[in-house]
Amino acid sequence: MRATGEEDLDFFQVAYADFLIEAHVRGFIRPMVYFFFTSLYHAEVLTWLSENAGYFNEFRLWVEGRTARL
């Protein structure tokens, strides 16, 4: 197997791979998915967000910190 050079990467890999890998390492995949579905106003989503406000806030602060570096 050969090493992948940056020229072999597509837009998704360049733009999102680092973000998603770091989110996974930090345990933020679940709050990220619930964030994606907040616009549905589904009862299960709203309940999870309410019951996990601290966890979701950690995720939000991490995202804000990442975007501040852009």
N, CA, C and O atoms as a printed pandas DataFrame, in Angstrom:
     atom_number atom_name residue_name chain_id  residue_number  x_coord  y_coord  z_coord
0              1         N          MET        A               1    0.838   -1.169    0.000
1              2        CA          MET        A               1    0.000    0.000    0.000
2              3         C          MET        A               1    0.888    1.239    0.000
3              4         O          MET        A               1    1.850    1.315    0.764
4              5         N          ARG        A               2    0.575    2.189   -0.838
5              6        CA          ARG        A               2    1.391    3.396   -0.914
6              7         C          ARG        A               2    0.818    4.493   -0.025
7              8         O          ARG        A               2   -0.374    4.505    0.281
8              9         N          ALA        A               3    1.674    5.399    0.376
9             10        CA          ALA        A               3    1.228    6.525    1.189
10            11         C          ALA        A               3    0.384    7.462    0.333
11            12         O          ALA        A               3    0.645    7.639   -0.856
12            13         N          THR        A               4   -0.615    8.050    0.942
13            14        CA          THR        A               4   -1.476    8.989    0.229
14            15         C          THR        A               4   -0.885   10.376    0.316
15            16         O          THR        A               4   -0.615   10.883    1.405
16            17         N          GLY        A               5   -0.686   10.980   -0.826
17            18        CA          GLY        A               5   -0.208   12.351   -0.859
18            19         C          GLY        A               5   -1.379   13.305   -0.870
19            20         O          GLY        A               5   -2.498   12.907   -1.193
20            21         N          GLU        A               6   -1.141   14.563   -0.522
21            22        CA          GLU        A               6   -2.224   15.534   -0.481
22            23         C          GLU        A               6   -2.903   15.681   -1.835
23            24         O          GLU        A               6   -4.094   15.984   -1.896
24            25         N          GLU        A               7   -2.170   15.471   -2.916
25            26        CA          GLU        A               7   -2.766   15.578   -4.253
26            27         C          GLU        A               7   -3.809   14.496   -4.510
27            28         O          GLU        A               7   -4.614   14.622   -5.433
28            29         N          ASP        A               8   -3.807   13.425   -3.698
29            30        CA          ASP        A               8   -4.770   12.337   -3.844
30            31         C          ASP        A               8   -6.051   12.572   -3.035
31            32         O          ASP        A               8   -7.002   11.798   -3.151
32            33         N          LEU        A               9   -6.086   13.608   -2.235
33            34        CA          LEU        A               9   -7.230   13.851   -1.368
34            35         C          LEU        A               9   -8.313   14.628   -2.092
35            36         O          LEU        A               9   -8.019   15.524   -2.884
36            37         N          ASP        A              10   -9.583   14.282   -1.820
37            38        CA          ASP        A              10  -10.681   15.043   -2.407
38            39         C          ASP        A              10  -11.082   16.176   -1.459
39            40         O          ASP        A              10  -10.518   16.302   -0.372
40            41         N          PHE        A              11  -12.040   16.988   -1.859
41            42        CA          PHE        A              11  -12.448   18.140   -1.063
42            43         C          PHE        A              11  -12.880   17.737    0.340
43            44         O          PHE        A              11  -12.487   18.385    1.310
44            45         N          PHE        A              12  -13.682   16.678    0.470
45            46        CA          PHE        A              12  -14.163   16.239    1.768
46            47         C          PHE        A              12  -13.006   15.905    2.690
47            48         O          PHE        A              12  -12.993   16.307    3.853
48            49         N          GLN        A              13  -12.046   15.177    2.174
49            50        CA          GLN        A              13  -10.908   14.788    3.002
50            51         C          GLN        A              13  -10.105   16.002    3.454
51            52         O          GLN        A              13   -9.665   16.067    4.602
52            53         N          VAL        A              14   -9.919   16.936    2.577
53            54        CA          VAL        A              14   -9.132   18.131    2.915
54            55         C          VAL        A              14   -9.900   19.016    3.894
55            56         O          VAL        A              14   -9.323   19.528    4.854
56            57         N          ALA        A              15  -11.207   19.197    3.653
57            58        CA          ALA        A              15  -11.983   20.145    4.444
58            59         C          ALA        A              15  -12.488   19.587    5.767
59            60         O          ALA        A              15  -12.588   20.326    6.746
60            61         N          TYR        A              16  -12.807   18.300    5.815
61            62        CA          TYR        A              16  -13.502   17.771    6.984
62            63         C          TYR        A              16  -12.810   16.648    7.733
63            64         O          TYR        A              16  -13.150   16.404    8.890
64            65         N          ALA        A              17  -11.885   15.974    7.150
65            66        CA          ALA        A              17  -11.296   14.793    7.795
66            67         C          ALA        A              17  -10.677   15.124    9.147
67            68         O          ALA        A              17  -10.951   14.433   10.128
68            69         N          ASP        A              18   -9.861   16.148    9.223
69            70        CA          ASP        A              18   -9.228   16.500   10.500
70            71         C          ASP        A              18  -10.277   16.836   11.565
71            72         O          ASP        A              18  -10.159   16.421   12.718
72            73         N          PHE        A              19  -11.296   17.588   11.168
73            74        CA          PHE        A              19  -12.363   17.963   12.088
74            75         C          PHE        A              19  -13.068   16.727   12.634
75            76         O          PHE        A              19  -13.256   16.603   13.845
76            77         N          LEU        A              20  -13.456   15.815   11.750
77            78        CA          LEU        A              20  -14.193   14.625   12.169
78            79         C          LEU        A              20  -13.325   13.675   12.989
79            80         O          LEU        A              20  -13.806   13.067   13.946
80            81         N          ILE        A              21  -12.075   13.545   12.631
81            82        CA          ILE        A              21  -11.169   12.694   13.403
82            83         C          ILE        A              21  -11.010   13.248   14.814
83            84         O          ILE        A              21  -11.087   12.503   15.791
84            85         N          GLU        A              22  -10.790   14.547   14.920
85            86        CA          GLU        A              22  -10.626   15.147   16.246
86            87         C          GLU        A              22  -11.925   15.058   17.049
87            88         O          GLU        A              22  -11.888   14.811   18.254
88            89         N          ALA        A              23  -13.071   15.258   16.394
89            90        CA          ALA        A              23  -14.366   15.127   17.079
90            91         C          ALA        A              23  -14.527   13.718   17.635
91            92         O          ALA        A              23  -15.003   13.539   18.756
92            93         N          HIS        A              24  -14.134   12.728   16.859
93            94        CA          HIS        A              24  -14.222   11.344   17.312
94            95         C          HIS        A              24  -13.300   11.099   18.509
95            96         O          HIS        A              24  -13.714   10.505   19.505
96            97         N          VAL        A              25  -12.066   11.553   18.409
97            98        CA          VAL        A              25  -11.098   11.354   19.488
98            99         C          VAL        A              25  -11.592   12.009   20.780
99           100         O          VAL        A              25  -11.404   11.459   21.865
100          101         N          ARG        A              26  -12.213   13.161   20.669
101          102        CA          ARG        A              26  -12.692   13.891   21.848
102          103         C          ARG        A              26  -14.057   13.402   22.343
103          104         O          ARG        A              26  -14.547   13.863   23.373
104          105         N          GLY        A              27  -14.667   12.468   21.606
105          106        CA          GLY        A              27  -15.969   11.938   22.019
106          107         C          GLY        A              27  -17.131   12.846   21.668
107          108         O          GLY        A              27  -18.154   12.827   22.352
108          109         N          PHE        A              28  -16.995   13.640   20.617
109          110        CA          PHE        A              28  -18.017   14.613   20.261
110          111         C          PHE        A              28  -18.891   14.209   19.075
111          112         O          PHE        A              28  -19.636   15.045   18.565
112          113         N          ILE        A              29  -18.827   12.980   18.628
113          114        CA          ILE        A              29  -19.667   12.576   17.492
114          115         C          ILE        A              29  -21.147   12.641   17.867
115          116         O          ILE        A              29  -21.955   13.165   17.099
116          117         N          ARG        A              30  -21.507   12.121   19.028
117          118        CA          ARG        A              30  -22.920   12.121   19.439
118          119         C          ARG        A              30  -23.488   13.539   19.529
119          120         O          ARG        A              30  -24.531   13.793   18.927
120          121         N          PRO        A              31  -22.856   14.487   20.254
121          122        CA          PRO        A              31  -23.448   15.828   20.289
122          123         C          PRO        A              31  -23.472   16.486   18.914
123          124         O          PRO        A              31  -24.359   17.292   18.636
124          125         N          MET        A              32  -22.517   16.157   18.053
125          126        CA          MET        A              32  -22.514   16.723   16.706
126          127         C          MET        A              32  -23.730   16.227   15.923
127          128         O          MET        A              32  -24.384   17.008   15.232
128          129         N          VAL        A              33  -24.031   14.948   16.028
129          130        CA          VAL        A              33  -25.188   14.388   15.318
130          131         C          VAL        A              33  -26.478   14.998   15.860
131          132         O          VAL        A              33  -27.367   15.352   15.086
132          133         N          TYR        A              34  -26.588   15.122   17.175
133          134        CA          TYR        A              34  -27.790   15.753   17.726
134          135         C          TYR        A              34  -27.891   17.210   17.277
135          136         O          TYR        A              34  -28.992   17.702   17.028
136          137         N          PHE        A              35  -26.782   17.892   17.171
137          138        CA          PHE        A              35  -26.800   19.262   16.650
138          139         C          PHE        A              35  -27.357   19.293   15.232
139          140         O          PHE        A              35  -28.155   20.169   14.899
140          141         N          PHE        A              36  -26.944   18.350   14.398
141          142        CA          PHE        A              36  -27.432   18.286   13.015
142          143         C          PHE        A              36  -28.954   18.182   12.965
143          144         O          PHE        A              36  -29.585   18.706   12.047
144          145         N          PHE        A              37  -29.541   17.510   13.946
145          146        CA          PHE        A              37  -30.977   17.259   13.920
146          147         C          PHE        A              37  -31.793   18.227   14.766
147          148         O          PHE        A              37  -32.998   18.028   14.922
148          149         N          THR        A              38  -31.178   19.263   15.315
149          150        CA          THR        A              38  -31.934   20.216   16.134
150          151         C          THR        A              38  -33.013   20.918   15.342
151          152         O          THR        A              38  -34.047   21.273   15.909
152          153         N          SER        A              39  -32.816   21.130   14.065
153          154        CA          SER        A              39  -33.811   21.839   13.263
154          155         C          SER        A              39  -35.096   21.047   13.086
155          156         O          SER        A              39  -36.110   21.612   12.678
156          157         N          LEU        A              40  -35.078   19.746   13.383
157          158        CA          LEU        A              40  -36.285   18.930   13.250
158          159         C          LEU        A              40  -37.237   19.115   14.432
159          160         O          LEU        A              40  -38.424   18.808   14.326
160          161         N          TYR        A              41  -36.724   19.614   15.549
161          162        CA          TYR        A              41  -37.511   19.801   16.775
162          163         C          TYR        A              41  -38.203   18.497   17.194
163          164         O          TYR        A              41  -39.315   18.515   17.722
164          165         N          HIS        A              42  -37.538   17.387   16.952
165          166        CA          HIS        A              42  -38.062   16.085   17.365
166          167         C          HIS        A              42  -37.914   15.968   18.880
167          168         O          HIS        A              42  -36.899   16.383   19.439
168          169         N          ALA        A              43  -38.905   15.414   19.533
169          170        CA          ALA        A              43  -38.904   15.337   20.999
170          171         C          ALA        A              43  -37.666   14.624   21.536
171          172         O          ALA        A              43  -37.088   15.060   22.532
172          173         N          GLU        A              44  -37.255   13.546   20.897
173          174        CA          GLU        A              44  -36.078   12.799   21.368
174          175         C          GLU        A              44  -34.817   13.654   21.301
175          176         O          GLU        A              44  -33.980   13.608   22.202
176          177         N          VAL        A              45  -34.686   14.430   20.236
177          178        CA          VAL        A              45  -33.517   15.300   20.076
178          179         C          VAL        A              45  -33.518   16.376   21.153
179          180         O          VAL        A              45  -32.500   16.613   21.802
180          181         N          LEU        A              46  -34.652   17.021   21.339
181          182        CA          LEU        A              46  -34.740   18.089   22.331
182          183         C          LEU        A              46  -34.523   17.556   23.746
183          184         O          LEU        A              46  -33.908   18.228   24.575
184          185         N          THR        A              47  -35.020   16.366   24.022
185          186        CA          THR        A              47  -34.807   15.750   25.338
186          187         C          THR        A              47  -33.331   15.464   25.553
187          188         O          THR        A              47  -32.793   15.755   26.621
188          189         N          TRP        A              48  -32.669   14.896   24.549
189          190        CA          TRP        A              48  -31.244   14.582   24.685
190          191         C          TRP        A              48  -30.450   15.862   24.933
191          192         O          TRP        A              48  -29.585   15.901   25.808
192          193         N          LEU        A              49  -30.744   16.903   24.163
193          194        CA          LEU        A              49  -30.028   18.166   24.338
194          195         C          LEU        A              49  -30.248   18.736   25.739
195          196         O          LEU        A              49  -29.319   19.267   26.347
196          197         N          SER        A              50  -31.450   18.629   26.240
197          198        CA          SER        A              50  -31.750   19.135   27.576
198          199         C          SER        A              50  -31.031   18.327   28.654
199          200         O          SER        A              50  -30.489   18.894   29.603
200          201         N          GLU        A              51  -31.027   17.021   28.505
201          202        CA          GLU        A              51  -30.411   16.149   29.509
202          203         C          GLU        A              51  -28.887   16.135   29.425
203          204         O          GLU        A              51  -28.224   15.698   30.366
204          205         N          ASN        A              52  -28.334   16.600   28.333
205          206        CA          ASN        A              52  -26.884   16.571   28.118
206          207         C          ASN        A              52  -26.338   17.957   27.807
207          208         O          ASN        A              52  -25.409   18.104   27.012
208          209         N          ALA        A              53  -26.916   18.965   28.433
209          210        CA          ALA        A              53  -26.547   20.353   28.145
210          211         C          ALA        A              53  -25.062   20.621   28.377
211          212         O          ALA        A              53  -24.433   21.322   27.584
212          213         N          GLY        A              54  -24.497   20.078   29.443
213          214        CA          GLY        A              54  -23.079   20.294   29.721
214          215         C          GLY        A              54  -22.183   19.674   28.669
215          216         O          GLY        A              54  -21.227   20.297   28.206
216          217         N          TYR        A              55  -22.494   18.445   28.296
217          218        CA          TYR        A              55  -21.737   17.726   27.261
218          219         C          TYR        A              55  -21.844   18.461   25.923
219          220         O          TYR        A              55  -20.853   18.630   25.212
220          221         N          PHE        A              56  -23.075   18.898   25.591
221          222        CA          PHE        A              56  -23.271   19.627   24.346
222          223         C          PHE        A              56  -22.520   20.952   24.372
223          224         O          PHE        A              56  -21.963   21.365   23.355
224          225         N          ASN        A              57  -22.497   21.619   25.512
225          226        CA          ASN        A              57  -21.781   22.888   25.623
226          227         C          ASN        A              57  -20.276   22.700   25.433
227          228         O          ASN        A              57  -19.622   23.545   24.823
228          229         N          GLU        A              58  -19.722   21.602   25.948
229          230        CA          GLU        A              58  -18.303   21.296   25.704
230          231         C          GLU        A              58  -18.035   21.177   24.207
231          232         O          GLU        A              58  -17.050   21.711   23.697
232          233         N          PHE        A              59  -18.919   20.473   23.513
233          234        CA          PHE        A              59  -18.799   20.328   22.061
234          235         C          PHE        A              59  -18.877   21.699   21.380
235          236         O          PHE        A              59  -18.061   22.013   20.514
236          237         N          ARG        A              60  -19.857   22.506   21.773
237          238        CA          ARG        A              60  -20.044   23.826   21.168
238          239         C          ARG        A              60  -18.808   24.706   21.355
239          240         O          ARG        A              60  -18.368   25.377   20.421
240          241         N          LEU        A              61  -18.260   24.697   22.553
241          242        CA          LEU        A              61  -17.064   25.500   22.819
242          243         C          LEU        A              61  -15.873   25.014   22.008
243          244         O          LEU        A              61  -15.072   25.817   21.530
244          245         N          TRP        A              62  -15.755   23.698   21.853
245          246        CA          TRP        A              62  -14.675   23.140   21.039
246          247         C          TRP        A              62  -14.822   23.593   19.586
247          248         O          TRP        A              62  -13.839   23.990   18.961
248          249         N          VAL        A              63  -16.042   23.536   19.045
249          250        CA          VAL        A              63  -16.269   23.977   17.663
250          251         C          VAL        A              63  -15.952   25.457   17.523
251          252         O          VAL        A              63  -15.287   25.865   16.571
252          253         N          GLU        A              64  -16.423   26.256   18.464
253          254        CA          GLU        A              64  -16.145   27.696   18.404
254          255         C          GLU        A              64  -14.651   27.966   18.452
255          256         O          GLU        A              64  -14.162   28.853   17.752
256          257         N          GLY        A              65  -13.928   27.226   19.255
257          258        CA          GLY        A              65  -12.471   27.394   19.319
258          259         C          GLY        A              65  -11.791   27.023   18.014
259          260         O          GLY        A              65  -10.828   27.670   17.603
260          261         N          ARG        A              66  -12.290   25.982   17.361
261          262        CA          ARG        A              66  -11.718   25.574   16.078
262          263         C          ARG        A              66  -12.003   26.614   15.009
263          264         O          ARG        A              66  -11.120   26.940   14.216
264          265         N          THR        A              67  -13.231   27.145   14.974
265          266        CA          THR        A              67  -13.567   28.104   13.932
266          267         C          THR        A              67  -12.859   29.432   14.153
267          268         O          THR        A              67  -12.601   30.165   13.199
268          269         N          ALA        A              68  -12.544   29.746   15.403
269          270        CA          ALA        A              68  -11.810   30.995   15.685
270          271         C          ALA        A              68  -10.411   30.938   15.088
271          272         O          ALA        A              68   -9.820   31.977   14.796
272          273         N          ARG        A              69   -9.876   29.732   14.905
273          274        CA          ARG        A              69   -8.520   29.578   14.353
274          275         C          ARG        A              69   -8.507   29.669   12.836
275          276         O          ARG        A              69   -7.436   29.765   12.236
276          277         N          LEU        A              70   -9.680   29.640   12.201
277          278        CA          LEU        A              70   -9.724   29.652   10.728
278          279         C          LEU        A              70   -9.401   31.000   10.145
279          280         O          LEU        A              70   -9.399   31.160    8.925
